[in-house]
Structure formats: C-alpha cells, structure tokens
Amino acid sequence: MIFHPRLNEHGKPEPIRQPHVPAEASAWLNAEALATVVPAGDMPAMLNGIGIAAWQSAPATSAAWEALAARSVFAEPEFELPPGIHKAAAGAVILEPDGRVWMVSPTNRFGGYLNTFAKGTREADMSLRATALKEAYEESGLQIELRDFLVDVNRTTSRCRFYLARRVGGNPADMGWESQAVHLVPQAALASFAAHEKDIPVVAALCRYLQA
C-alpha cells in the first residue's frame, strides 16, 4: 500500500489505492503533452521561465490570504446562492504560459472526481478570492495570481465561483493530502480529461473566454 507523504485532516497517513504514474521529464517541456506529477515527485527546476520551488512564504492565516487576494484587481459580478444551495465555494482555472491547464486528481476519487479543478468551500472568515488562492495551493502546491472572473457553477452541495489564474510559483509535487496527482493538461485534451458533469460548464466557460 502506498501512502500520501502528507498526513490527512485527522493527522493520520492517507492510503492511495490507485496511484498515478508520473510523466517522463520531457512531458513538462512539451506544450502538447499531458504531464503528471505525484506527491513528492520529481519536477524540473524551471517551467516556461517560472521557477518550480516550494512556496516557503505561503500565508498561514486567513488575514494573510486576504491580503494576498487584495492584490488582484479586476471586476466580477455579485455572487448569489440559488435556492436550495447554502454553501459558497471558489476555485481556480490555472493557465500555464504554454497554453496548458493545471488540474488535480482528488485522492481516491473523492466526490466521484477522477480529475478536476482546484476548489473548495469558503470558510466563514474568508472571501471567495482568498478561498480560491488557498485551495489552489493546498490541492496543487501552486502559488497563483488571480487574473479575472470566469464562471459560477452549481455543484453537488455548493455554488462555486471560478477565477482565471496563472502560476507564479510553488511546486505541484507539494500537493496536500487531498490530491494524489497534479496534471498539466493540453487544451485539446481538456474536455475529455475534465469529463465530470460538474466541470463541463467550467471547460465551456474557459473556451469562450479564450476565444473572446
């Protein structure tokens, strides 16, 4: 049995029942290739001119995440919860300069997701923007910068606001225990890779955004 190198929310080792196979090193440098890294796996030191290294100064408090979120300046529509949905969530669609998109594989397909975008439920003391930054880091190991509003999507138990983002640092091999792999996905493969019904509107919104 393989265990995630980071302890779960209960402070215990998390087994990975069907581990992923990491990509060859050359896949990271090929904009048309799907590249995969597993927890604590090997990564190139640089990708598309941006370093790959652990985010040593990642925020440790809600206030620090809010301060980071305040640096992103763009307009977004008012967020509204529809009847019957009581949870607000936020996530990020992270574009790499070579056109590929970062995605995660939840550990042991949690929530029924084989692959999905980094996201999570908003905590009471955090904004949607701060939530997106925090969840992206915890699930993918990446330090990101929010660039624009993308779409609001109703999910199983929440309504999630997705932001368009770009990677500015971090190391995907530092993914938290909730993810068992992080992928860099070519746009041509995105629709089949992000095949969960709840992610289809997100992929469609990204396509509309890139074509505009």
Secondary structure, DSSP 4 states (H G I P E B T S, - for coil): -EE-SS--TTSSPPEESSPPPPPPGGGGG-TTS-EEE-TT----SEETTEE----TT---SHHHHHHHHTT-----PPP-PPTT--EEEEEEEEE-TTS-EEEEEEGGGGGG-SSB--EEEPPTT--HHHHHHHHHHHHH-EEEEEEEEEEEEE-SSEEEEEEEEEEEEE-GGG--TTEEEEEEE-GGGHHHHS-STTTHHHHHHHHHHHH-
